[in-house]
Amino acid sequence: MAEEEILSRQQQIEEARQKSNLERHLSWRSMLSVDPFDLPLDELDPSNPLLFEQDMYGDYFRRLRAEAPVHYCADSAFGPYWSVCSHDGCMYVDSHHETFSSDVHTGGIQLGGRVDPDLDPKYHLPMFIMADPPKHEAQRNAVAPNFTMRNLSKMEVLIRQRVVDILESLPVGENFNWVEKVSVELTGRMLATLFGIPQQDRDKLIYWSDATQNLTNPEFFESVAEGFEELWHCWEYFAAVWEARKKDKTPADDLISMLVHSESTRSMPPNEYLGNLLLLIVGGNDTTRNSISGSVLALNRYPDEYRKLKQDLTLIPSMVSEAIRWQSPVIHMARTTTCETELAGQRIGPLERVVMWYISGNRDESVFDRADDFVIDRPNVRNHLAFGFGIHRCLGNRLAEMQLRVLWEEILRRFDRIEVAGDPIYQPSNFVHGIVDLPVRLVRR
């Protein structure tokens, strides 16, 4: 295809995106006033990002779990797709990667994720989570050693030092945004350590993580093209880091060194390097950050559980798992069928999009008693889906749990309580269940 024709297509696509983004938001806004139980079942579309921004998604999934745990939506802003809403259904899809593909060329892992391979590579960012075996394992294994229990145990002292430093700097008796002062700060410091970059650059990582999740948000970027331009600044920064790490005779144990010196990743083109960088940044930021914020919110909404926790500190690890289940920081993961298959009595054809709604599976009443409630000592607390399942299970799940555990150990040593002082503000996303503002007030012991 001629370069002029490619540029023309890109311009047409960008203009169409800007127009459709505005139309989508108007349509999504109008749907917030509709009761999902009043809609015909075949018109239910839980992909509306504003449902999650307004914390109004619960009834959609409650109805789907009861009436259509595998449900077809023929018309959405992201194209037609199948919803998988039960806990067991999500586990089945996640553990059958040969039938349900993550490959970026067939749609990747998000609703609306299909790409046109003929377009400029700067709009196409492959990453190992959007690949099937054997490429997936080869690239994942390049960085996996950083997340072994042996390596993580070495990090605990550093995590505790940072937690203490952050908590001791907080204002007591006055309102502040917990997300900004604690959740973002702790995860940003850990990301900088994992990438082996200066701590003063950690804000860049948080910004690029946020940018990745807001490419189509008109309140964040005027256009998708503007968003991608910002993401390529991430590549510019890490291209220099890459070149520096290549010169190391003895490779360090940071993530960039691992990518540089692994046979499966050392020859990645720029767009694939950027894709995997963003995967590791978002994966290391969003799940932990939003679970930290979610744990504070949950304990305030369930004060009896807060009292129970303060009376028995051995419940902290269980509370951490429950906070991750209750918050469900990753709302969905999508797949594409490689062949005709059947799920819960529904025949699904090849090359159809299938969405695992983790946030629904984690509220499945057939698996979790009082599933909507926050119960820190529930017996099956670790059965949640928040980290995924199967070959794509989150690499950093143990690191996320460790950060939350250490944080709450230190919180309970010095504060009587953290009081939520206003309503949380959620991110308008159907992919990351993000809290962007949580006003709180600290009360010392």
N, C-alpha and C positions, 0 to 999 in steps of 0.2 A: 504494500500500500504506500502511495506517495506521501512524503512528509507533509505537503500542503493539505492533502485530504485528511490525514490524521489530525492536524491542528484544527481543521474546520470541524471535524466530528467532536473533538474535545470541547470546542467553543459551544457547539450546539448542545452537547450534553450538560455543560456547566450552566448555560442559560436555562435549560429545562429543569435542572436541579433547583436553581434558585426560585423559579416559579412554583415548582411542585412543593418545595419546602414550606413556602408561605401557605399554599392551599392545604397542605397536610396539617399544619398547626391550627388553622381555622377549623378544619374538619374534626381534628382531635379534641379541640376545645369544646365544640358543640356536643360531642358525645359524652362529656362528663356529667351532663344533666340526665342521662338516660339510665334507668335501672336495668342492669343486665338480665334480671329475671323477667322483664317485660319484653325482651327481644326474642324473635324466633331463634331457635338454637343455632340454625345454620348461619345466622348473621353475627354471632358472637366473635369478636376480634380482640383478644387481650393484648395485642401488640402495641396499642396506643401508649407512647411513652409518658403522656401526661397522667395516665392512671397511676403510675408509680411516683411521679412528682407530687400528686395530690393524695397519695396513700389510699387509693380507691380501688385497688386491684383485687381485693380479697373476695368479693362476691362473684367476680367473673370466674375465678378458679374454683370457688366453692361449688358453683353450679356445674362447671365442666367436670370436676371430679365425680360428682353425683350422677350426671346424666350422659356425659360423653368424654370419658377419660382419654380417648384418642379421637380428636375432633378436627374436621377439615374446615378451613377458612378459605373460601374461593377468592375473596376480594379484600386485599389489604394494601396499605401503602408500600408494603415490602413484597408484594406478590402473593400468590397462593401458598399455603403451608398447612401442615398437620401439627396440631398441638398434642403433646404428650404431657398429661397433667398429674398422673399418679406416681407415687414413689417407685413402685416396681417397674412401671413402664419406662421411667427415666433410666433406671439401672439397666434394663434390658437393652435399650438403645445404646447407652454408653459402653456396654460390654460386648457389643457386636459390631466392631468397627469395620469388619469386612462387608457388612450389609449397609451400614450407615457411615458414609464417608465424610471426613473433615476437609477434604482437599479444596484448596482455595479456588481452583478452576471450576469446580462444580457448585460453589456457593460459600465455602468456608464455614465459620462457626457462629456467624451472626445473621439475624434476619437482614435481608437486603444486601448480603455480602457478595453477590456474584460480580465478577470482574470481566472486562473485555481485554483479553491478552494482547490485542492489536494496539491498545492505547499506550501512551507514554508510561514507562515503568514507574515514574514518580507517583502515579496514582495506584500502583499495584505493589503491595508490600507483602510478599510471602513470609511465612514464619512457621516454625515446626509444629505449632498447635494446629495449623491449617494444612497439615500434610498427613498422609497415611504411611504405614510401614512400606518399605524399610527406611525411607528418608526420615520419618518422624523419630524413630528410635535413635538413629545415628546422630541427629542434631541434638535431641534431648539429652542423650548420654554425654554430650560434650560438656554440658554445664551441671549435670546431675551430681557429680562428686561434691559440689559446694553445699549440698543440702542433705548430706548423710548425718545421722545422729552424732557421729564422732565429731564432725566439723561444727555442728550446731551447739554441742555441749561447750565448745571453746568460746562460742559467741555469747553465752549467757552472762558472763561477767561484764562484758562490754555493754550488752543490752541493759543490765541492771544499773550500771554507772550512768547511762544516758537517761534512763527512766527517772532516777533520783534527781539528776540535774534538771530535767524538765519539770518535774513535780515541785521541786523546791523553788523554782522561779515563778510559779503561778500566783496570781493575786488571790488572797483569801477574803471572803466576805463581799466580793463585788462580782458583777456579771462579766463573763467573757465567753468567746466562742471556743468550745472544747475541740472542735474539729481543727481549727487553725493552730491552737496553742499546744495541743497534745497529739491528736491522731496524725495530722500531717507532719508534725515535727519529728515524732518518733520514727515513722516509716521513711521519711526523707533521709534522716541520718543513717538508717540501716541500708537504704538503697545506695547511698554514696559509698558506704563500706563495701557492699557486695560488688560494686563496679570498680572499686579502687580509685575513685576520683576525690578531689578535695571536698571537704565538708561544706565549704562556702559555695559550692556549685550545686548543692542538693535541691535548691529551689527550682533550678532548671529541670531536674527530673520530674518534680511534681507538676510543673507547668506542662511538660510534654505528655505526661500521663493524662492530665485533664484535657489537653487539646485532642488527644486520640479519641476520647469519649464524647467530644463535642463538635465533631467535624460538621454535622448537619444542624447544629443548634444556632439559629440566627442571632441569639443573644450573645454568642461567644465569637462567631466568625460571620462576616458578611457573606462569604461564599465558601464552598468546599475547597476551591482552589487556594483560597487564603489559608485555610487550615492546613493543607498539605505543605504549603510553603513554610509554615512554622515547624512542621514535623521534620522537614529536611534540614532545618537548623540543628536538630538533634543529630542527624548524620554527620554534619560538618564538625560538630564538637567531637563526636566519637571516632571520626576518621583519624583525627590527630592522635587520639588515645590508642587506636589500633596500631598506627605506625610506631608509636613509642613502645608498645608491648612486643611488637615483632623483633625489636632489637635486644630484648631480654634473653640472655643466654640460659638463665634458669627461670622458667616460667613461674610467675606468681600464681596465687590461688584465687584471684578475682575473676569475675565472669568474662571480662574482655580477654584476659590472658587465656582462659580456657577456650574461647571461641577462636582466637588467633592461632593457637597451637594444636587444635584438633583437626585431624584429616578431613572430617565431614563438614567443617565450617570455615576452614582457612581460605577457601577460594570463593566465598559467597560474593555475588554482585552487590553493588551498593544498595539496591532496593530490598534485597533479602537480608542484608546486614541490618538495615534500618528496621525492617519488619521484626526481626528477632530481638533487637534492642527494645522496641516498643512493647513486645510481648513480655519481656522480663521486667521492664519498668512498671507496666500496668499490673502485671501479676504480683509484683512485690509491693505495690502501693495500694491498690484499690481493695483487695480482700481484707488485708490487715487493718487499713485505715478505717474502713466502714464497719468492720466488726468491733473495733475499739469504740467508735461512736455509738454503735448499736447496743453495746453492752451497758453503757451508761443510761441510755434511753430506756432499755428494757428493765433495768433494776429500779428505775424511778416509777415506771408504770406498774411494777409488781413489788410494792414495798415489803410485803411479807417475805419475798425471796431475798430481798436486800438484807433484811434482819436475819434471815436464816444463814446467809453467807457470812455476815459479821460474827455470828455465834459459832460458826464451824468453818475455819479457813481451809480445811482439807477439801472443801467443796469447790475451791477455785478452779481446778482443772475441768471439773464437770460443768461448772458455770461457763467457762470459756467455750466449750463445745456447744452448749445450749445457746449462747449468744451468737455463735456463727450460724447455727441452724435457724434461729429466730430472725436474724437479720437477713440471711441469704444474700451475701454481697454480690454474687453473680446470679442474675435473674434467669438467664436462659443460656443454652448452648444449642446451636443448630447443626444439622447434618443433612446429607443428601443421599438418597437411596441408590445403591448400585444395581439393584435388581428388584423385581416384584417381590413383595413380602407381605406378611400379615401381622397385625399388632392389635391385640384386644378385639379380635373379630373384624377389624377393618382391613380391607385390601388396599395396599399402597403400591403404586406403580414405580417403575424405575425413574431416576432423576427427579424425584419429588422431594421437596423440602420438609424436614421433620424437626420440630423444635421441642427440646426437653425444657420444660419450665421447672427449673430447680426450686424456685420460690414456691411453687405449688406442691411439688413432691415433698418438700420439707414441712408442709402443713397438711399432709395426708392423714386424715383421722383414722384410717385403717392401720396405720403404722405407729403414729404418735398419739397417745392419749392426751386429750385437751390440747390439740395440736396448735391452736392459735395462742395459747398461753405460754408464758416464760416460766419453766419449771427447772430449777438448776440441778435437781437430783433425780431427774427422770432416768429410769434404768437403761434405756436404749439410746442415750444421748448422743453416742458416737455414730449412730446409723444415719446421720444427715447426709445430704447430697451436695452440700455447699462447695466441696472441693472437687466435685465430679467423681467419676468412677472409671475403672479400666485403664487403658494405656494413656489416656489424657488426664489422669488425676493430677491435681495441682502439685507441682514440684516443691513449692515452698510451704506446704500445709503445716509441717512441723515447726517451721520458723515462725509462721503466723501465730500458731498456738503458744509458742514460747514467749513471744512478745506480749501477748494478752495476759498470759499467766504472770509473768514478772511484773507487768504494769499493775495488775490488781493486787499482787502481794504487797507492793510498795504503797499503793493507794490506801489499803486497809491498815497499814502501819501508821499513817500520819493524818488521815482524814476520817471524821465521823461519818460524813456522807458527802456525795456530790448531788446537789439539787438541780434538776432541770428547771430553768427559769423562763422557758418560752417554748413555742412549738418548733420542732425541727423543720428545716428546709431541705427538701430532697432534690436530687438531680433529675431532670426530665429525660430519663433513659429507660429503655426496656432491656438493657444489657447489664449495666452496673447499678446495683441498688445503693446509690451513693447519698450520704448526708453531707451537705455543704455547709450547714450552719446549725449548731446545737448550743444555745445559750445556757450556761450553767453558773452555779455559785458554790464555792467550796466552804465546808464547815470543818474546822480542825477538831481533832479528838480532844 
